[in-house]
Every structure is written in C-alpha cells, then in structure tokens.
Amino acid sequence: MPSPAAADRLFALFADLRGRTVVVVGGGAVAARKVEALRGTGARIVVGAPALDPALAQLAADGGLEHVEGRFDPRWLDEAWLAIAATDDAAINRAVAEAGEARRVWVNVVDDAELARVHLPARVERGPLQIAISSGGGAPMLARLVRERLETQFDESFGALATLLSRHRERVRARWPDLARRRRALERLLAGPLQGLLRRHRHIEAERAFDLALKPDGDAAAARGHVALVGAGPGDAGLLTLRALRLLGEADVILHDSLVSAEVLQLARRDATRISVGKRAGDHATPQEQTNALLVELASAGRRVVRLKGGDPFVFGRGGEELEVLRAAGIDYEVVPGITAAAACAAYAGIPLTHRDHAQSVRLVTAHAKDSLDTLDWPALAQERQTLAFYMGVARLDVVQAQLIAHGRSPGTPFALVENGSRPEQRVVNGTLTDLSHLARLHAVQSPALLIVGEVAALATTLHWFGAAPLGDAVPLAHAA
C-alpha cells in the first residue's frame, strides 16, 4: 500500500456489522480495546489467539465473543467481513493482512498503515451521533488530539437530540416536504430551546417544544431565545467549565461584567456581540435594571444570550435577581456555575479554606457597601477557628479590621489579601489583623481583591505556588524607588 502521504485520500464510511463476523487476531490489551469498540455494533465477534487476557476471557465466558484458541490460521477469515490484526508479532499481522487480501476481506492492522486496508478512526460518540477522525494512519496522536478537543465541544445532549430527531424523522419530512424549507425549519428548531431542555434533562418539555415547532404556527415559538447565566471564574481561562466553554461558542450575544478577563472573552464565538454591563465599586456604569431589560429584550428577539459573570453567578453575582426577571418574562434560562473568588483566590495563594488544625468552617461575606457592613453579625464573624472570605471589601478594610477586633477576634489573627487572583498579575499581601489597613495602603492594593481572615491565611507564606511570593511589611519596589 502506498504511504499515506502519497496515497489518495481514504473513503470514510460507517459500516453496518449487525450479524456479520468480525475476527480479531490477538488476545492482549490492544485486542481488548478493539473488541470494546466493536461491542454494541451487533457484530459476531470472534477472537483468535492462544490465550486471552482477563478482560477478553471474561467476555468470552459471558458470551460476548467467541474464542478460537491457537495461532493464526488463514481459514479464520473465511466467513469474516472485517478483520483486525492486533498482535505484537509483525509476521502474524502481515499474514492476517495477506489472508484478508486473498479473500477480499477488509483488514485493519494496528499501528501499521502500510499493511492496513481499512483504518479504525478515533471517535466521539454521543448516542447515535458519531464523529470519526482519521489521519490516514500516519498521525494517530493528532487524530486523538482532535478527538479530545471535540469531546469538549459536544456534550451528551447531542446524543439525546439525535435520538429525538431520528424518532420523529418521518413527521419532520411530512411537515416540510420541500427539502429547502425543511432545512431552514430545522436550522430554526436547532437554534431554539430544544437542545437546552435536553441538556437539562427536561425531556418531556423538549418533546412538547418539538411538537409545538411542528405546528403550522410553530416557527415563532421555535425561534424563542435563551439566556445562560455563566460563571467565568476569577480570570484564568483554564478554570472555565466545559459547559461554559460550549455556551460561549454558541452565543449570539454576550453580556459580561468588568471582572471577566480578556482571556475568557477571547474563547467566545468570534462573531458574537459583546456588551459590557460591568460594575465596579463607585462606578455603576450599567444599572442592574438596564441589564435586566436588555436580557429580556435580546432573548425575546430570538437571541442566544450568555450573561457572563466573574466568579459564580449565585455568589454575590445578583444571578438570582436576573433569573426572577427572566422567569417573569417567560424566558428560557439555565445556570452554569463558576469557580467563586474565595475558592480560586485561596487555591492560587496556597491557602486551604478549611484545615483540620485551624478552621472547620468558611463564611463568605460581602463588604461592598456601608449598609451591608452594618447588617453583618460581627460577634459571629469574630469567633475563632473559622475562615472569613470578604468579597469587594478593599474600600472598607478599616471597618472590617476594627469590627473584628472590637468583637473579640485576636489582633494577631493572620490575613491574606489576594489581588487579581489566578491572573498573571496576582499579588498576595500577608500580615496580621492589627496591620490590615496599613499593609493594604502600603502595597496599594486595588480591586479586584479578596480578603481572607483566619489562621489558614498564614499558610500562604509556605504553600504559595503561583506568581510571586506573598508581600508583608517590606516596602514594594515602586514605593522604594
């Protein structure tokens, strides 16, 4: 066979093996992987080898395959439609290939593109939906890399969607007999809420949405928009969930906070409209009411909207308020959690939020405004053996320091201020509670920054692993200059 570089391209197809004999030559781990790929196809699987590894032996005992014991005999392929040579003996593999050629049986030879007449691709399987990737046998690691990337883009809802569409194929053809109209209708249907409902395991509602789309006036309903509240995490794009990444790739419009990093936004669909609705302390650029109205307006116009929030939508992100507005407007929505600042900043600073010797509980607290500070239960917050994580508190550190000490927290309690946690410019300032506001001013700590108070904060000095070592009483270089 010519080398893959010189050969014409391979012809891709999917084979119906139901009731047909497939012979696998070899009884080791490689053969076991090939047998596993064949299971579920309905093929009659015959494995020929002197002995079987434990997994194959168990399958044979359970009736999942037939074992022909002994060294390869060309007659094994007399009834085969497909054969796979999966031994570590090059001579045997060549004999299988030659026997297949003589009998016009397609033969795959594992890791030998020259001998193979058929290649088994890397696959992404989602129910009846399969995506096959081949490099022509010349670069299997590349095919594997492509498969791994596709795995992140196609979740299990694609399998459920393929099953639903297959089940109702004749109804779809009857509803839109004209091929061009059918394609346009299906494009509208697939852009609607159907897949989102399947993704959230709301199968009855998905069936209803499908039935509605097939009605004469169903086009408008199928075009109804959708809002996803997505947590963008603290800034490091590598901390996004797979679901968040998929939604960013599907979005028509992205409404994002000012705390969402440029690295995260770069992962979004290139032609998606990006709208900043950011808020920072002292700079309420976009009122919440305006953001709410915009979400309803865009979704009502049939857009797929991602409301992208720094951290987690439900931790001081006003996500609940936005869902209440969407619910009242009858807009379909979903929520994708993100890594909240307390978890991310602590981890990137080397601070365990809980520790058997130091802290048995964690409290997440907002110090955004004077009113919120006045309503806090300071005696409870001042108790020992707990970790406090203050969000949005840079402007009120003096109040936090004073209240904790006044209500009984030791002035020697360690703290850590994590500025721009998880980002390349991350800084960590360590000290004790009595010096909190002084050290924050000395090092010019700016928002976004998270304050961690508790004995565990001292561990940042020894467990830090990301970015520069924590700062303390030393004057930063910018000030020293």
N, C-alpha and C positions, 0 to 999 in steps of 0.2 A: 504493500500500500504506500502511495506517496506520502511524504511528510506533510503534516497539517499546513505548513506554510506554503507548500506548492500545490496542495490539493484544492479542488473546487470545494465550495462550502458544503457542509453536511446538510442533509434534508431533515428538518425537525418534524417529528410526528408523535402522537400518543397512541400506543398500541392497546387493543382490547385483548387481554390474555385470558379471559374467562373460559375455563375448561380446557385450556391449551397447556401443553407440557413445557416447562422451563427447567433446564438442567443446570445446576450449579456444581462445578467441579472444584472441590476443596472443602475441607471440614474445619478450618480455623476461624479466627476472628474476622478476617476480611470476608470470607464466605458468609459468616453470620450477618454482617452488615448488609450484604446484597440480598440475603433471604429476608431480612427485616423490611427492606424496601419493596420486596415483591408481595409481602403479606397484605391482604386486603384487595388484591387485584383479581382474585378468583382463579388464579393460575394453579395448575397442578405442579407443585414444586418438588423436584427430585434432586437430592444432593448426593453426589458420588464422591466417596473418599474412604480411605482405610479406616478412619476413626473420626468422630465428631467432637467438637469442643462442647462443654457442658450446656451452653445455651441451645445449640443445634440439637444435641441429644435430647434435651427436654422437649423441644418442639416435635421431634420425631416421636417421642413417647406419647405426646398429646395428640398426635395425628395431624400436626400442622405441616408435615413434609414427609416424603418417602426417602429412606436412606438406602443407597446401593453401595454395599461395602466392597472395597478393593481399589486397585489402581485403575486409572482411566482406561476405558475401553471405547473405541470409536462408536460401537453399537449403542452406547448410551444415548447418542443423539438421533437415533433412527426415528423417534416419534417427537422430537423436540421442535418447537417453533423458535425458541431463543435459548442460547447457552451462554453461561458466564464462566470464564476460566479465572478462578480466584485462588490459585495455589502460589507457593513461593518457589516453585520449580519451573524455570523458564522453558525447559524441554516439554514438560507436560502441557503448559499453557500453549505452546506452539502446536502441539499435537491436537489439542482441542480446536484451535483455530483452523487447522488443516482439515480436520474431520468435518467441521461446520461448512467450510468452503465446498467440500465434495458433495455435501448433502443439501446445499443451498439453505443452510440454517444460519441466521444472524448470530454472530458470536461477539461478545464483549470480553476483552482480555484486560483485566485490571492493571492499570499503570503501564500499559503498553499500547500506545496509539498506533504504532506501526502494524501490529497484528490485528487490532480490533476492527471489525466491520460495522459495529454499531457501538455508540457511546452512551453511557448512562449519565444523564446530566445531574448537576446539583439542582435541588428542587425546593421551592417554597410551597407548602401545602396548606390550604385553608378550605377544609371540607372538599367539595367537588372542584373547587378552583385550584389549579396547579400552575405554577410558573416554573419553567425549566430553563436552566442556564448552562450553556456549553462553551468551552473554549476550543472545541475541536480536538480535545485530548492533549493539547500542547501546554496548557497552563491551568491545571486543576485548582491551584491555590487562588488564582484570580477568579475563577468561577465560584469558589467558596466565599471569597470576599464579597462578590456581587450578591450572592445569596444572603449573606449576613446583613448586608445593607437593606435588601428588600424585606427581610424579616422584620425590620424596624418600621417599615412603611405600611405593611399590610397586616392588620390585626385580624382576630378571629371573626369580626363582623363581616368580612368579605366572604367567608365561607357560608355564614348564615344568609347573606344576601344572594349568593349564587344558588343556594338551595331553594330560596323563596322564588327567585325568577325562573328557575328550572321547573318548579312545581306548577307555575302559572303561565308557562310559555304559550300554550295554546290560547289562553284568554287574552294575552297581550297581542298575539297575532290576529285574533278575531276583532279586538278593539281597534287596532290600527292596521288594516290590511295593506295599506301602502307602505313600502319599505322606508321611504324618506321620512314620512310622517311618524312612523314607528320609531325611527332613530331619534328624531327630535323629542318625541314624547318621553322616551326612555332617558335621554340626557336630562330632561327636566326632573323626571322622577328620581334619578340617582343623585341629583344635586339637592334634593329636598331632605325632609327629616327622616326618611325611611331607614337609612343606614345608622343614623344616630340612635334611633329607637332599638335597633337590633344590637348595637354596641352596648346599650344599657340593659340588655336582656328583657326588653319590654316587647315580647314577641306578639302578643295579642294586639297591642296598639299598632305595631308595624303592619300586621295583616289588615287592620282597619284603614291605615293610611294608604296601603296598596289598593284596597278595594275602592277607596274614595278617588284615587288617582285614575282609576279605570272608568269612572263615571263620565258622562258627557261634559259635565262642568268641573271635572276634577283637576284640570290643568292649573287653575289658580291655587287650589289647595296644595298641589304638589310643589308649587313654587314658593311656598311659605318659607321664610328664613329661619335661622337658628343662631343661638348665642351660646358660646362656650366660655365660661369663666375659667381661665387657665392661670395656674401659678407658675411664674417664671423663675422662682427661686431667688437666691441672693445676688446672682450676677454671673457666676461661672456657667457658661452654656452647657458644659458637660453634666450638670446636675438636673437638666430638664428630664422629665419623664418621656417615655416613648410616645405616650398618648398626646402629650403637649406638642411634641415634635410633629406628629402626624397632623394635628389640627392646624399648626402654623403653615403646613404645606398645602392645606385645603382652603384656607381663609380667603374671603374676598376683601374683608376689611379687618384691620387690627387696631383696637383702641388700647393704647398702652400707657402705663404710668411712667413718671420720670425716673423711677428707680430701676426700670427694666434696662439691662445693659445693651449696648450696641451689638455685642457678640450674639446675644439671644435674638435680637431683631434680624440679624443677618441670616438666620436659619429659616426665616419665613418665606413664603412664596414670593417670588421676585415681583410679580405684578400686583400684589395685594396693596390696597390703600392703607397707609399708616397714619393714624391720627393720635397725636399726643393729648392726653387728658390728665396730665401729671399734676400732682400736688406736692409741694414741699412746705415745711414749716415756715409760716409767714408769707407764703406765696401761693395762694389758692387760685392758680391760673384758670382752672376749669371747675366751676361749681358742680357739686355732685348731681344736682337736679338736671343740669345740662347734659351730663354724661348719661344719666338715666334715659332722658328723652331721646338722645342720639341712638342708644341701643335699640329702643323700641322702633324708631324711625327706620333704621337700617334693616333690621330683621323683618319688619313689615313690608319692606320693598323687596324681600326675597334674598337678601344677602346672607352669606355665611360669615358670622362675626365672631372674632376672638377678642374677648376682653382680657387683656394680658396684664397681670398684676405682679408686682415684685413680691417675692416670698410666696405665701399661701393666701388664696382669696378669702379664706374664712378665719384668718388670724390677723385682726386689726386691718383688714382689707376692704371692709364695707361690702363684702360679697353678698351677705345676707340681704342687705338693703336692695341691692340691684336685682337679686332674684325675686324679691317681693314685687318689684315693679314689673319685671318680665312676666311673672305669674298672673298679675292683674291684667296685663295686656294680652294674655293668651299666647305668648311667645314660647316656643320650644327651647329648652336650655339643658345644659349639662355643666358639671363642675369637675375640673381636673386639679387635684391638689398639687401644691408645690412645696419644696423644702423651705420651711419658715426660717426667718433670720436667726432665731435662738438656736435651732439645731445646726444650721450651716455655719454661722459665725463661731459658735463654740467649737465645732469639729475642726474648722480650719485654724483655730487658735490653739488647738491641743487641749481643750478644756472639756472634760466629761461633765455633762449637766447633772448627772447623778453619780454617786460614788459610795460604796458601802461604808467607808470610814467617815465621810464628810457630809453627804446630802442624800436624804431619802425622798425628796420631793422637789418639784420645779414649779415656779409660778411665772407666768407670762403676764407682764404688766405694761400698760401704755402710759407714757409720761408726756403725751403730746401737748397738753394744754393745762393751764392753771386749774380749770374746773375738774378735769379728770384727776389731777393730783389731790385735790381737796376731798374727793369722794373715796379715796383708797383707804383700806383697812390697815393703817400703819402699824398698830400693835401686832397684827398677824404677820405682816411682812417682816417685822423686826425679829421674829423668832429665829433661833439658831437651827443648824442642821438642815437648811433648805437652800436652794439656789434661786435667785431672783434674776429674771431677764427683762430689762426695761427697754421697750421699743420707743423710738422717736423722742428720746429724752435728753439730747445734747444741750438744748437751751435751758433745761431745768435741773441740771445736775446739782446745783447748790441746794435746791429744795429737797431733792431725793436724799442727799447726804445728811442734811440737817434733820429731816424727819426720821430717818432710820436710826440715827444716833440718839435722838431725843426719846424714841420709843423703845430703846434698850438694846439695839444692835451694837456690838462692840466696835469702837473706833478702829480697832486693829483688824477688822474683817477684810479679807482680800477682795479686790475688784479687778475687772479687766474691761477696758473699753476697746471694742473691735470696730475699727473704721474700715469701710469698704470691704467687708468680709467676703472672702473667696475670690476677690478680684486681684489682678496683678499689683495694684497699689495698696493692698491691705496693710494696715498698721495696727498693732496691739499695744495699748498702754496699760501697764500693771502698777498696782500700788495698794495701799490700804485705805479704808473708807474715810479716814480723817483727812487724807490728802486728795480726795477725789476731784473736787472742783479745781484745786490748784494745779494738779497734773494735767487736767483736761485743757486748761488755759495755757500752761507751759508748752504743751505739744500741739496747741492749736487744733484740737480735734473738731472735725466738721461732720455734718450729716452727709450720708447715712452712717450711723454708728450705733452699735448695740452695747448696752451696759450690762455686765454680768457681775452680780454681787454674791459672794459666798466663798467658803473655804476652797472649793474646787477651782476658783479663778487663779489661785496661786500656782496651779499645776501648769499654766501656760509658760512659765519660765523654764520648765524642764521638758515638757511634752510638745512644745511647738515644732511644727514640721513644714509649714507653708509660709513663704515670704521671710521677711526679716525677723530677727529676734525681738521679743517684746521690749518696749521702752519703759523706763521708770523715771527716776529723779534726774537723770542726766539731761542737760540741755540739748535739744536737737540741733543738728548741724546748721540748719537755716538760721536759728536764733544765735548760735555761737558766732556765725560769720558777721 
